[in-house]
């Protein structure tokens, strides 16, 4: 069992920055993958950034060069640093952890609203 708590969302002007945090608890050692997704009103949820075992990272084309995913192992927390924010980045952002217990299971944070507007 893994529990995820998100924080860091809010209102920011275009060109500004935010850092989202996702704190994990429970069976941390079972986590295989961590990522960030977002969902804007009327749109499907999409993958924004992901980090997998081995240190590889992937980013959506729309955020490459602007967003960075990272992890603080000591605190079992991972982050999404978002720079040069655009209005089209406005969405609810969700952290995700994929873990192995008796099989693969996905865990989700509660979501945090990011609004980019002047």
Buried (B, 14 or more C-beta within 10 A) or exposed (E): EBEBBBBBBEEBEEEBEBEBBBBBEBBEEBBEBBBBBBBBEEEEEEEBBBBEEEEEEEBBEEBEEBBBBEBEEEEBBBBBBBBEBEEEBBBBBBBBBBBEEEEEBEBBBEBBEBBBEE
